[in-house]
Amino acid sequence: MDELIAGRVAVVTGGARGIGLAVVEAIAARGVAVVCLDTPDADLDGFDAACRAAGVASRGVGVDVRDQAAVRDAVAGARDLGRVSYAVNCAGVDGLVESAGMSASEWNRVVDVDLDGVMYACQAEHDAMGRLGGSIVNIASMSGHIVNRGVTHAAYSAAKAGVIHLSKALAVEWAPLGIRVNSLSPGYTLTAMTRRNPPEVNAGFAAQTPLGRLAQVEEVAEPVVFLLGDRASFVTGTDLLVDGGFCAW
Ligand SMILES: NC(=O)c1ccc[n+]([C@@H]2O[C@H](COP(=O)([O-])OP(=O)(O)OC[C@H]3O[C@@H](n4cnc5c(N)ncnc54)[C@H](O)[C@@H]3O)[C@@H](O)[C@H]2O)c1
């Protein structure tokens, strides 16, 4: 059974860096063309280089996932490269704000990107896949399962819990079309998002993780490829925790 079918097209949101870029590299290495949606000011050099190195077609589009119409147009354009069978929705932001007194704009900044943006991407990917079917993986977080110790980010946690349940709802609605929808919840992973933390904070995260460290981005990307491909052909509406055992403790 093929992991992914070479020659098909994948859409990846937030693919300019971090977990999204590692997902792009893992998908491109399987011969799949990639269309990346990231913010208009994102540096797409890493994305371009990864696709060039793998010898696959690619397109980077500057689009904010909060813009439903722009996301729809960008994903529809992915069909220029071939049949869209795969999508990974990775674009996300965090916001470390205490809940009492959190402004509406701070709440919305996180929820609009992390939950609404995933919904808009899924809608567009559903349209691009159509009745030929496909597979969507939404990047949630273990923060959608548990409340992180010592971190105040209720909007992020609520949005990620929403992504997990949204994925289940879409999986049921779209199963008759042959579109599988799953989410994947990383634990603490070394990216720009976590490198911003003081070293003692990341050391604390590592100490709270049974495997004793943060994940490398590749350790998240490979399970994404599993969920995307036909080896997971009977897996839909589930969430895969990739957290070094954090939530088991
Ligand atoms: N790093 C972690 O420890 C961790 C843990 C659990 C879940 N996650 C999730 O994994 C995903 C990737 O995180 P990361 O650590 O690689 O973060 P990152 O900040 O390195 O990358 C996020 C990417 O999303 C893009 N993005 C942000 N807002 C956007 C918008 N409005 N429109 C389009 N693109 C936008 C950014 O430009 C960037 O390329 C996020 O959804 C994050 O919540 C990360």
The ligand as an SDF file (V2000), in Angstrom:
LIG
                    3D

 44 48  0  0  0  0  0  0  0  0999 V2000
    5.2150   23.9810   18.5210 N   0  0  0  0  0  0  0  0  0  0  0  0
    4.4520   23.3360   19.3950 C   0  0  0  0  0  0  0  0  0  0  0  0
    4.9080   23.0070   20.5050 O   0  0  0  0  0  0  0  0  0  0  0  0
    3.0370   22.9660   19.0400 C   0  0  0  0  0  0  0  0  0  0  0  0
    2.3580   22.0830   19.8920 C   0  0  0  0  0  0  0  0  0  0  0  0
    1.0530   21.7200   19.5850 C   0  0  0  0  0  0  0  0  0  0  0  0
    0.4360   22.2130   18.4520 C   0  0  0  0  0  0  0  0  0  0  0  0
    1.1200   23.0670   17.6360 N   0  0  0  0  0  0  0  0  0  0  0  0
    0.3970   23.5510   16.4480 C   0  0  0  0  0  0  0  0  0  0  0  0
    1.1140   23.2060   15.2760 O   0  0  0  0  0  0  0  0  0  0  0  0
    0.8780   24.1920   14.2700 C   0  0  0  0  0  0  0  0  0  0  0  0
    2.2140   24.7160   13.7580 C   0  0  0  0  0  0  0  0  0  0  0  0
    2.8900   25.2950   14.8590 O   0  0  0  0  0  0  0  0  0  0  0  0
    4.4370   25.6820   14.8240 P   0  0  0  0  0  0  0  0  0  0  0  0
    4.9640   25.4320   16.1680 O   0  0  0  0  0  0  0  0  0  0  0  0
    5.0770   25.0860   13.6360 O   0  0  0  0  0  0  0  0  0  0  0  0
    4.2890   27.2660   14.6900 O   0  0  0  0  0  0  0  0  0  0  0  0
    5.0960   28.3380   13.8250 P   0  0  0  0  0  0  0  0  0  0  0  0
    4.7360   29.6400   14.4500 O   0  0  0  0  0  0  0  0  0  0  0  0
    6.5200   27.9650   13.6670 O   0  0  0  0  0  0  0  0  0  0  0  0
    4.3810   28.2030   12.3860 O   0  0  0  0  0  0  0  0  0  0  0  0
    3.0450   28.6070   12.1990 C   0  0  0  0  0  0  0  0  0  0  0  0
    2.8600   28.9260   10.7270 C   0  0  0  0  0  0  0  0  0  0  0  0
    1.4880   29.3580   10.5510 O   0  0  0  0  0  0  0  0  0  0  0  0
    1.5100   30.5460    9.7970 C   0  0  0  0  0  0  0  0  0  0  0  0
    0.3500   31.3710   10.1200 N   0  0  0  0  0  0  0  0  0  0  0  0
    0.0710   31.9790   11.3080 C   0  0  0  0  0  0  0  0  0  0  0  0
   -1.0470   32.7090   11.2070 N   0  0  0  0  0  0  0  0  0  0  0  0
   -1.4990   32.5550    9.9340 C   0  0  0  0  0  0  0  0  0  0  0  0
   -2.5960   33.0770    9.2180 C   0  0  0  0  0  0  0  0  0  0  0  0
   -3.4880   33.9230    9.8030 N   0  0  0  0  0  0  0  0  0  0  0  0
   -2.7670   32.7350    7.9230 N   0  0  0  0  0  0  0  0  0  0  0  0
   -1.8710   31.9070    7.3160 C   0  0  0  0  0  0  0  0  0  0  0  0
   -0.7980   31.3830    7.9370 N   0  0  0  0  0  0  0  0  0  0  0  0
   -0.6170   31.7040    9.2460 C   0  0  0  0  0  0  0  0  0  0  0  0
    2.8020   31.2510   10.2170 C   0  0  0  0  0  0  0  0  0  0  0  0
    3.2050   32.2640    9.2810 O   0  0  0  0  0  0  0  0  0  0  0  0
    3.7680   30.0730   10.2730 C   0  0  0  0  0  0  0  0  0  0  0  0
    4.3500   29.7750    9.0160 O   0  0  0  0  0  0  0  0  0  0  0  0
    0.0150   25.2790   14.9020 C   0  0  0  0  0  0  0  0  0  0  0  0
   -1.3410   25.0490   14.5840 O   0  0  0  0  0  0  0  0  0  0  0  0
    0.2530   25.0650   16.3870 C   0  0  0  0  0  0  0  0  0  0  0  0
   -0.8220   25.5300   17.1840 O   0  0  0  0  0  0  0  0  0  0  0  0
    2.4010   23.4590   17.8980 C   0  0  0  0  0  0  0  0  0  0  0  0
  1  2  1  0
  2  3  2  0
  2  4  1  0
  4  5  1  0
  4 44  2  0
  5  6  2  0
  6  7  1  0
  7  8  2  0
  8  9  1  0
  8 44  1  0
  9 10  1  0
  9 42  1  0
 10 11  1  0
 11 12  1  0
 11 40  1  0
 12 13  1  0
 13 14  1  0
 14 15  2  0
 14 16  1  0
 14 17  1  0
 17 18  1  0
 18 19  2  0
 18 20  1  0
 18 21  1  0
 21 22  1  0
 22 23  1  0
 23 24  1  0
 23 38  1  0
 24 25  1  0
 25 26  1  0
 25 36  1  0
 26 27  1  0
 26 35  1  0
 27 28  2  0
 28 29  1  0
 29 30  1  0
 29 35  2  0
 30 31  1  0
 30 32  2  0
 32 33  1  0
 33 34  2  0
 34 35  1  0
 36 37  1  0
 36 38  1  0
 38 39  1  0
 40 41  1  0
 40 42  1  0
 42 43  1  0
M  CHG  2   8   1  16  -1
M  END
$$$$
